[in-house]
Amino acid sequence: MSEDETRLDYELTSTDPAVFLSPSVRTASWVWMPGVEIEPFECMLWEGAED
């Protein structure tokens, strides 16, 4: 959270040895807007076929 509490910075690390040679790290921010709520995002673990 930024000092003025108007921005949430976050880092996302994805690991998938079938796709990435090393973990993929991404950074982003959510900017606060009055009246807007961040809704939960229900991620599902994909258990596809393995090589």
PQR file of N, CA, C, O and H, with PARSE charges and radii, in Angstrom:
ATOM      1  N   MET A   1       0.852  -1.163   0.000 -0.4000 1.5000
ATOM      2  CA  MET A   1       0.000   0.000   0.000 -0.0000 2.0000
ATOM      3  C   MET A   1       0.902   1.233   0.000  0.5500 1.7000
ATOM      4  O   MET A   1       1.869   1.314   0.757 -0.5500 1.4000
ATOM      5  N   SER A   2       0.568   2.181  -0.858 -0.4000 1.5000
ATOM      6  CA  SER A   2       1.330   3.427  -0.884 -0.0000 2.0000
ATOM      7  C   SER A   2       1.096   4.200   0.414  0.5500 1.7000
ATOM      8  O   SER A   2       0.131   3.941   1.133 -0.5500 1.4000
ATOM      9  H   SER A   2      -0.217   2.116  -1.474  0.4000 1.0000
ATOM     10  N   GLU A   3       1.984   5.149   0.707 -0.4000 1.5000
ATOM     11  CA  GLU A   3       1.854   5.910   1.947 -0.0000 2.0000
ATOM     12  C   GLU A   3       0.519   6.639   2.051  0.5500 1.7000
ATOM     13  O   GLU A   3      -0.046   6.749   3.139 -0.5500 1.4000
ATOM     14  H   GLU A   3       2.768   5.359   0.123  0.4000 1.0000
ATOM     15  N   ASP A   4       0.009   7.140   0.911 -0.4000 1.5000
ATOM     16  CA  ASP A   4      -1.280   7.858   0.951 -0.0000 2.0000
ATOM     17  C   ASP A   4      -2.473   6.920   0.777  0.5500 1.7000
ATOM     18  O   ASP A   4      -3.614   7.373   0.694 -0.5500 1.4000
ATOM     19  H   ASP A   4       0.468   7.051   0.028  0.4000 1.0000
ATOM     20  N   GLU A   5      -2.212   5.626   0.722 -0.4000 1.5000
ATOM     21  CA  GLU A   5      -3.224   4.566   0.636 -0.0000 2.0000
ATOM     22  C   GLU A   5      -4.127   4.677  -0.590  0.5500 1.7000
ATOM     23  O   GLU A   5      -5.301   4.311  -0.530 -0.5500 1.4000
ATOM     24  H   GLU A   5      -1.285   5.257   0.789  0.4000 1.0000
ATOM     25  N   THR A   6      -3.588   5.179  -1.698 -0.4000 1.5000
ATOM     26  CA  THR A   6      -4.379   5.265  -2.929 -0.0000 2.0000
ATOM     27  C   THR A   6      -3.918   4.251  -3.976  0.5500 1.7000
ATOM     28  O   THR A   6      -4.526   4.142  -5.041 -0.5500 1.4000
ATOM     29  H   THR A   6      -2.635   5.476  -1.746  0.4000 1.0000
ATOM     30  N   ARG A   7      -2.851   3.510  -3.684 -0.4000 1.5000
ATOM     31  CA  ARG A   7      -2.322   2.561  -4.657 -0.0000 2.0000
ATOM     32  C   ARG A   7      -1.831   1.307  -3.943  0.5500 1.7000
ATOM     33  O   ARG A   7      -1.162   1.387  -2.913 -0.5500 1.4000
ATOM     34  H   ARG A   7      -2.357   3.598  -2.819  0.4000 1.0000
ATOM     35  N   LEU A   8      -2.168   0.158  -4.500 -0.4000 1.5000
ATOM     36  CA  LEU A   8      -1.687  -1.123  -3.995 -0.0000 2.0000
ATOM     37  C   LEU A   8      -0.743  -1.700  -5.035  0.5500 1.7000
ATOM     38  O   LEU A   8      -1.168  -2.055  -6.134 -0.5500 1.4000
ATOM     39  H   LEU A   8      -2.712   0.093  -5.337  0.4000 1.0000
ATOM     40  N   ASP A   9       0.524  -1.793  -4.698 -0.4000 1.5000
ATOM     41  CA  ASP A   9       1.513  -2.400  -5.596 -0.0000 2.0000
ATOM     42  C   ASP A   9       1.626  -3.875  -5.246  0.5500 1.7000
ATOM     43  O   ASP A   9       1.609  -4.246  -4.072 -0.5500 1.4000
ATOM     44  H   ASP A   9       0.869  -1.504  -3.805  0.4000 1.0000
ATOM     45  N   TYR A  10       1.742  -4.715  -6.270 -0.4000 1.5000
ATOM     46  CA  TYR A  10       1.872  -6.139  -5.988 -0.0000 2.0000
ATOM     47  C   TYR A  10       2.796  -6.802  -6.990  0.5500 1.7000
ATOM     48  O   TYR A  10       3.081  -6.262  -8.060 -0.5500 1.4000
ATOM     49  H   TYR A  10       1.756  -4.414  -7.223  0.4000 1.0000
ATOM     50  N   GLU A  11       3.256  -7.987  -6.616 -0.4000 1.5000
ATOM     51  CA  GLU A  11       4.144  -8.775  -7.464 -0.0000 2.0000
ATOM     52  C   GLU A  11       3.552 -10.168  -7.588  0.5500 1.7000
ATOM     53  O   GLU A  11       3.138 -10.762  -6.592 -0.5500 1.4000
ATOM     54  H   GLU A  11       3.025  -8.425  -5.747  0.4000 1.0000
ATOM     55  N   LEU A  12       3.513 -10.691  -8.804 -0.4000 1.5000
ATOM     56  CA  LEU A  12       2.950 -12.009  -9.085 -0.0000 2.0000
ATOM     57  C   LEU A  12       4.056 -12.880  -9.660  0.5500 1.7000
ATOM     58  O   LEU A  12       4.702 -12.504 -10.638 -0.5500 1.4000
ATOM     59  H   LEU A  12       3.850 -10.209  -9.613  0.4000 1.0000
ATOM     60  N   THR A  13       4.273 -14.034  -9.061 -0.4000 1.5000
ATOM     61  CA  THR A  13       5.273 -14.975  -9.560 -0.0000 2.0000
ATOM     62  C   THR A  13       4.573 -16.226 -10.062  0.5500 1.7000
ATOM     63  O   THR A  13       3.838 -16.877  -9.319 -0.5500 1.4000
ATOM     64  H   THR A  13       3.748 -14.339  -8.267  0.4000 1.0000
ATOM     65  N   SER A  14       4.804 -16.563 -11.337 -0.4000 1.5000
ATOM     66  CA  SER A  14       4.225 -17.763 -11.941 -0.0000 2.0000
ATOM     67  C   SER A  14       5.338 -18.764 -12.195  0.5500 1.7000
ATOM     68  O   SER A  14       6.385 -18.421 -12.743 -0.5500 1.4000
ATOM     69  H   SER A  14       5.401 -16.034 -11.941  0.4000 1.0000
ATOM     70  N   THR A  15       5.104 -19.993 -11.795 -0.4000 1.5000
ATOM     71  CA  THR A  15       6.072 -21.050 -12.059 -0.0000 2.0000
ATOM     72  C   THR A  15       5.375 -22.163 -12.818  0.5500 1.7000
ATOM     73  O   THR A  15       4.337 -22.667 -12.388 -0.5500 1.4000
ATOM     74  H   THR A  15       4.253 -20.272 -11.349  0.4000 1.0000
ATOM     75  N   ASP A  16       5.942 -22.537 -13.931 -0.4000 1.5000
ATOM     76  CA  ASP A  16       5.435 -23.629 -14.746 -0.0000 2.0000
ATOM     77  C   ASP A  16       6.601 -24.146 -15.576  0.5500 1.7000
ATOM     78  O   ASP A  16       6.888 -23.600 -16.642 -0.5500 1.4000
ATOM     79  H   ASP A  16       6.785 -22.128 -14.280  0.4000 1.0000
ATOM     80  N   PRO A  17       7.274 -25.186 -15.107 -0.5600 1.5000
ATOM     81  CA  PRO A  17       8.458 -25.665 -15.809  0.2800 2.0000
ATOM     82  C   PRO A  17       8.179 -26.140 -17.235  0.5500 1.7000
ATOM     83  O   PRO A  17       9.104 -26.235 -18.041 -0.5500 1.4000
ATOM     84  N   ALA A  18       6.927 -26.438 -17.557 -0.4000 1.5000
ATOM     85  CA  ALA A  18       6.603 -26.854 -18.928 -0.0000 2.0000
ATOM     86  C   ALA A  18       6.556 -25.658 -19.871  0.5500 1.7000
ATOM     87  O   ALA A  18       6.655 -25.825 -21.087 -0.5500 1.4000
ATOM     88  H   ALA A  18       6.175 -26.361 -16.902  0.4000 1.0000
ATOM     89  N   VAL A  19       6.405 -24.451 -19.322 -0.4000 1.5000
ATOM     90  CA  VAL A  19       6.254 -23.250 -20.130 -0.0000 2.0000
ATOM     91  C   VAL A  19       7.427 -22.285 -19.949  0.5500 1.7000
ATOM     92  O   VAL A  19       7.918 -21.718 -20.925 -0.5500 1.4000
ATOM     93  H   VAL A  19       6.324 -24.315 -18.335  0.4000 1.0000
ATOM     94  N   PHE A  20       7.876 -22.098 -18.710 -0.4000 1.5000
ATOM     95  CA  PHE A  20       8.902 -21.112 -18.395 -0.0000 2.0000
ATOM     96  C   PHE A  20      10.220 -21.789 -18.031  0.5500 1.7000
ATOM     97  O   PHE A  20      10.228 -22.829 -17.372 -0.5500 1.4000
ATOM     98  H   PHE A  20       7.477 -22.559 -17.917  0.4000 1.0000
ATOM     99  N   LEU A  21      11.327 -21.201 -18.461 -0.4000 1.5000
ATOM    100  CA  LEU A  21      12.642 -21.700 -18.066 -0.0000 2.0000
ATOM    101  C   LEU A  21      12.956 -21.342 -16.621  0.5500 1.7000
ATOM    102  O   LEU A  21      13.701 -22.050 -15.944 -0.5500 1.4000
ATOM    103  H   LEU A  21      11.320 -20.357 -18.998  0.4000 1.0000
ATOM    104  N   SER A  22      12.386 -20.245 -16.157 -0.4000 1.5000
ATOM    105  CA  SER A  22      12.543 -19.802 -14.773 -0.0000 2.0000
ATOM    106  C   SER A  22      11.234 -19.129 -14.370  0.5500 1.7000
ATOM    107  O   SER A  22      10.404 -18.835 -15.230 -0.5500 1.4000
ATOM    108  H   SER A  22      11.780 -19.670 -16.707  0.4000 1.0000
ATOM    109  N   PRO A  23      11.037 -18.881 -13.072 -0.5600 1.5000
ATOM    110  CA  PRO A  23       9.792 -18.231 -12.663  0.2800 2.0000
ATOM    111  C   PRO A  23       9.579 -16.902 -13.394  0.5500 1.7000
ATOM    112  O   PRO A  23      10.524 -16.143 -13.611 -0.5500 1.4000
ATOM    113  N   SER A  24       8.344 -16.638 -13.763 -0.4000 1.5000
ATOM    114  CA  SER A  24       7.967 -15.383 -14.415 -0.0000 2.0000
ATOM    115  C   SER A  24       7.455 -14.444 -13.326  0.5500 1.7000
ATOM    116  O   SER A  24       6.512 -14.771 -12.606 -0.5500 1.4000
ATOM    117  H   SER A  24       7.577 -17.255 -13.587  0.4000 1.0000
ATOM    118  N   VAL A  25       8.085 -13.274 -13.212 -0.4000 1.5000
ATOM    119  CA  VAL A  25       7.712 -12.310 -12.180 -0.0000 2.0000
ATOM    120  C   VAL A  25       7.154 -11.068 -12.851  0.5500 1.7000
ATOM    121  O   VAL A  25       7.781 -10.492 -13.740 -0.5500 1.4000
ATOM    122  H   VAL A  25       8.852 -13.008 -13.797  0.4000 1.0000
ATOM    123  N   ARG A  26       5.979 -10.666 -12.418 -0.4000 1.5000
ATOM    124  CA  ARG A  26       5.323  -9.462 -12.957 -0.0000 2.0000
ATOM    125  C   ARG A  26       4.931  -8.563 -11.790  0.5500 1.7000
ATOM    126  O   ARG A  26       4.540  -9.033 -10.722 -0.5500 1.4000
ATOM    127  H   ARG A  26       5.470 -11.134 -11.695  0.4000 1.0000
ATOM    128  N   THR A  27       5.044  -7.274 -12.022 -0.4000 1.5000
ATOM    129  CA  THR A  27       4.614  -6.312 -11.016 -0.0000 2.0000
ATOM    130  C   THR A  27       3.521  -5.438 -11.618  0.5500 1.7000
ATOM    131  O   THR A  27       3.496  -5.189 -12.824 -0.5500 1.4000
ATOM    132  H   THR A  27       5.361  -6.893 -12.890  0.4000 1.0000
ATOM    133  N   ALA A  28       2.631  -4.983 -10.765 -0.4000 1.5000
ATOM    134  CA  ALA A  28       1.532  -4.128 -11.222 -0.0000 2.0000
ATOM    135  C   ALA A  28       0.997  -3.342 -10.033  0.5500 1.7000
ATOM    136  O   ALA A  28       1.459  -3.497  -8.902 -0.5500 1.4000
ATOM    137  H   ALA A  28       2.651  -5.184  -9.786  0.4000 1.0000
ATOM    138  N   SER A  29       0.022  -2.504 -10.312 -0.4000 1.5000
ATOM    139  CA  SER A  29      -0.596  -1.681  -9.270 -0.0000 2.0000
ATOM    140  C   SER A  29      -2.093  -1.612  -9.474  0.5500 1.7000
ATOM    141  O   SER A  29      -2.587  -1.651 -10.601 -0.5500 1.4000
ATOM    142  H   SER A  29      -0.353  -2.378 -11.230  0.4000 1.0000
ATOM    143  N   TRP A  30      -2.804  -1.509  -8.369 -0.4000 1.5000
ATOM    144  CA  TRP A  30      -4.228  -1.191  -8.376 -0.0000 2.0000
ATOM    145  C   TRP A  30      -4.332   0.229  -7.849  0.5500 1.7000
ATOM    146  O   TRP A  30      -3.799   0.530  -6.782 -0.5500 1.4000
ATOM    147  H   TRP A  30      -2.403  -1.477  -7.454  0.4000 1.0000
ATOM    148  N   VAL A  31      -5.001   1.095  -8.571 -0.4000 1.5000
ATOM    149  CA  VAL A  31      -5.186   2.474  -8.127 -0.0000 2.0000
ATOM    150  C   VAL A  31      -6.596   2.601  -7.555  0.5500 1.7000
ATOM    151  O   VAL A  31      -7.574   2.205  -8.189 -0.5500 1.4000
ATOM    152  H   VAL A  31      -5.434   0.849  -9.439  0.4000 1.0000
ATOM    153  N   TRP A  32      -6.685   3.157  -6.354 -0.4000 1.5000
ATOM    154  CA  TRP A  32      -7.968   3.312  -5.678 -0.0000 2.0000
ATOM    155  C   TRP A  32      -8.831   4.327  -6.410  0.5500 1.7000
ATOM    156  O   TRP A  32      -8.382   5.415  -6.771 -0.5500 1.4000
ATOM    157  H   TRP A  32      -5.891   3.479  -5.838  0.4000 1.0000
ATOM    158  N   MET A  33     -10.088   3.937  -6.617 -0.4000 1.5000
ATOM    159  CA  MET A  33     -11.084   4.830  -7.198 -0.0000 2.0000
ATOM    160  C   MET A  33     -12.308   4.771  -6.292  0.5500 1.7000
ATOM    161  O   MET A  33     -12.812   3.681  -6.019 -0.5500 1.4000
ATOM    162  H   MET A  33     -10.453   3.053  -6.324  0.4000 1.0000
ATOM    163  N   PRO A  34     -12.795   5.906  -5.823 -0.5600 1.5000
ATOM    164  CA  PRO A  34     -13.941   5.912  -4.907  0.2800 2.0000
ATOM    165  C   PRO A  34     -15.121   5.116  -5.467  0.5500 1.7000
ATOM    166  O   PRO A  34     -15.505   5.282  -6.625 -0.5500 1.4000
ATOM    167  N   GLY A  35     -15.685   4.253  -4.628 -0.4000 1.5000
ATOM    168  CA  GLY A  35     -16.863   3.490  -5.006 -0.0000 2.0000
ATOM    169  C   GLY A  35     -16.583   2.200  -5.757  0.5500 1.7000
ATOM    170  O   GLY A  35     -17.508   1.431  -6.018 -0.5500 1.4000
ATOM    171  H   GLY A  35     -15.373   4.118  -3.688  0.4000 1.0000
ATOM    172  N   VAL A  36     -15.329   1.944  -6.111 -0.4000 1.5000
ATOM    173  CA  VAL A  36     -14.986   0.729  -6.853 -0.0000 2.0000
ATOM    174  C   VAL A  36     -14.327  -0.260  -5.898  0.5500 1.7000
ATOM    175  O   VAL A  36     -13.409   0.100  -5.162 -0.5500 1.4000
ATOM    176  H   VAL A  36     -14.577   2.569  -5.899  0.4000 1.0000
ATOM    177  N   GLU A  37     -14.796  -1.509  -5.910 -0.4000 1.5000
ATOM    178  CA  GLU A  37     -14.227  -2.549  -5.056 -0.0000 2.0000
ATOM    179  C   GLU A  37     -13.539  -3.596  -5.906  0.5500 1.7000
ATOM    180  O   GLU A  37     -14.002  -3.926  -6.998 -0.5500 1.4000
ATOM    181  H   GLU A  37     -15.542  -1.802  -6.509  0.4000 1.0000
ATOM    182  N   ILE A  38     -12.438  -4.114  -5.404 -0.4000 1.5000
ATOM    183  CA  ILE A  38     -11.739  -5.214  -6.079 -0.0000 2.0000
ATOM    184  C   ILE A  38     -12.454  -6.499  -5.699  0.5500 1.7000
ATOM    185  O   ILE A  38     -12.530  -6.853  -4.522 -0.5500 1.4000
ATOM    186  H   ILE A  38     -12.062  -3.846  -4.517  0.4000 1.0000
ATOM    187  N   GLU A  39     -12.968  -7.185  -6.682 -0.4000 1.5000
ATOM    188  CA  GLU A  39     -13.704  -8.425  -6.445 -0.0000 2.0000
ATOM    189  C   GLU A  39     -12.731  -9.601  -6.392  0.5500 1.7000
ATOM    190  O   GLU A  39     -11.689  -9.567  -7.047 -0.5500 1.4000
ATOM    191  H   GLU A  39     -12.906  -6.898  -7.638  0.4000 1.0000
ATOM    192  N   PRO A  40     -13.055 -10.642  -5.619 -0.5600 1.5000
ATOM    193  CA  PRO A  40     -12.198 -11.835  -5.587  0.2800 2.0000
ATOM    194  C   PRO A  40     -12.132 -12.485  -6.967  0.5500 1.7000
ATOM    195  O   PRO A  40     -13.107 -12.470  -7.718 -0.5500 1.4000
ATOM    196  N   PHE A  41     -10.999 -13.042  -7.284 -0.4000 1.5000
ATOM    197  CA  PHE A  41     -10.832 -13.776  -8.533 -0.0000 2.0000
ATOM    198  C   PHE A  41     -10.500 -15.208  -8.162  0.5500 1.7000
ATOM    199  O   PHE A  41      -9.456 -15.482  -7.571 -0.5500 1.4000
ATOM    200  H   PHE A  41     -10.207 -13.054  -6.674  0.4000 1.0000
ATOM    201  N   GLU A  42     -11.381 -16.101  -8.506 -0.4000 1.5000
ATOM    202  CA  GLU A  42     -11.228 -17.498  -8.122 -0.0000 2.0000
ATOM    203  C   GLU A  42     -10.377 -18.247  -9.145  0.5500 1.7000
ATOM    204  O   GLU A  42     -10.893 -18.752 -10.142 -0.5500 1.4000
ATOM    205  H   GLU A  42     -12.229 -15.878  -8.986  0.4000 1.0000
ATOM    206  N   CYS A  43      -9.081 -18.313  -8.893 -0.4000 1.5000
ATOM    207  CA  CYS A  43      -8.180 -19.060  -9.775 -0.0000 2.0000
ATOM    208  C   CYS A  43      -8.356 -20.547  -9.529  0.5500 1.7000
ATOM    209  O   CYS A  43      -8.612 -20.980  -8.406 -0.5500 1.4000
ATOM    210  H   CYS A  43      -8.662 -17.902  -8.083  0.4000 1.0000
ATOM    211  N   MET A  44      -8.216 -21.312 -10.585 -0.4000 1.5000
ATOM    212  CA  MET A  44      -8.285 -22.759 -10.454 -0.0000 2.0000
ATOM    213  C   MET A  44      -6.976 -23.343 -10.940  0.5500 1.7000
ATOM    214  O   MET A  44      -6.436 -22.907 -11.956 -0.5500 1.4000
ATOM    215  H   MET A  44      -8.008 -20.960 -11.497  0.4000 1.0000
ATOM    216  N   LEU A  45      -6.469 -24.318 -10.229 -0.4000 1.5000
ATOM    217  CA  LEU A  45      -5.259 -25.002 -10.621 -0.0000 2.0000
ATOM    218  C   LEU A  45      -5.598 -25.915 -11.781  0.5500 1.7000
ATOM    219  O   LEU A  45      -6.466 -26.782 -11.680 -0.5500 1.4000
ATOM    220  H   LEU A  45      -6.908 -24.673  -9.403  0.4000 1.0000
ATOM    221  N   TRP A  46      -4.886 -25.703 -12.904 -0.4000 1.5000
ATOM    222  CA  TRP A  46      -5.105 -26.544 -14.072 -0.0000 2.0000
ATOM    223  C   TRP A  46      -4.210 -27.746 -13.965  0.5500 1.7000
ATOM    224  O   TRP A  46      -2.993 -27.618 -13.826 -0.5500 1.4000
ATOM    225  H   TRP A  46      -4.181 -24.998 -12.987  0.4000 1.0000
ATOM    226  N   GLU A  47      -4.799 -28.900 -14.029 -0.4000 1.5000
ATOM    227  CA  GLU A  47      -4.023 -30.135 -13.934 -0.0000 2.0000
ATOM    228  C   GLU A  47      -4.104 -30.864 -15.265  0.5500 1.7000
ATOM    229  O   GLU A  47      -4.761 -31.897 -15.396 -0.5500 1.4000
ATOM    230  H   GLU A  47      -5.787 -29.004 -14.141  0.4000 1.0000
ATOM    231  N   GLY A  48      -3.403 -30.286 -16.266 -0.4000 1.5000
ATOM    232  CA  GLY A  48      -3.406 -30.843 -17.610 -0.0000 2.0000
ATOM    233  C   GLY A  48      -2.474 -32.032 -17.729  0.5500 1.7000
ATOM    234  O   GLY A  48      -1.803 -32.425 -16.774 -0.5500 1.4000
ATOM    235  H   GLY A  48      -2.869 -29.447 -16.160  0.4000 1.0000
ATOM    236  N   ALA A  49      -2.452 -32.586 -18.910 -0.4000 1.5000
ATOM    237  CA  ALA A  49      -1.594 -33.734 -19.185 -0.0000 2.0000
ATOM    238  C   ALA A  49      -0.128 -33.339 -19.083  0.5500 1.7000
ATOM    239  O   ALA A  49       0.272 -32.255 -19.509 -0.5500 1.4000
ATOM    240  H   ALA A  49      -2.997 -32.267 -19.685  0.4000 1.0000
ATOM    241  N   GLU A  50       0.654 -34.230 -18.515 -0.4000 1.5000
ATOM    242  CA  GLU A  50       2.091 -33.996 -18.404 -0.0000 2.0000
ATOM    243  C   GLU A  50       2.809 -34.747 -19.507  0.5500 1.7000
ATOM    244  O   GLU A  50       2.385 -35.821 -19.933 -0.5500 1.4000
ATOM    245  H   GLU A  50       0.329 -35.110 -18.169  0.4000 1.0000
ATOM    246  N   ASP A  51       3.909 -34.157 -19.960 -0.4000 1.5000
ATOM    247  CA  ASP A  51       4.700 -34.804 -21.017 -0.0000 2.0000
ATOM    248  C   ASP A  51       5.526 -35.941 -20.465  0.5500 1.7000
ATOM    249  O   ASP A  51       6.252 -36.597 -21.212 -0.5500 1.4000
ATOM    250  H   ASP A  51       4.253 -33.285 -19.614  0.4000 1.0000
TER
END
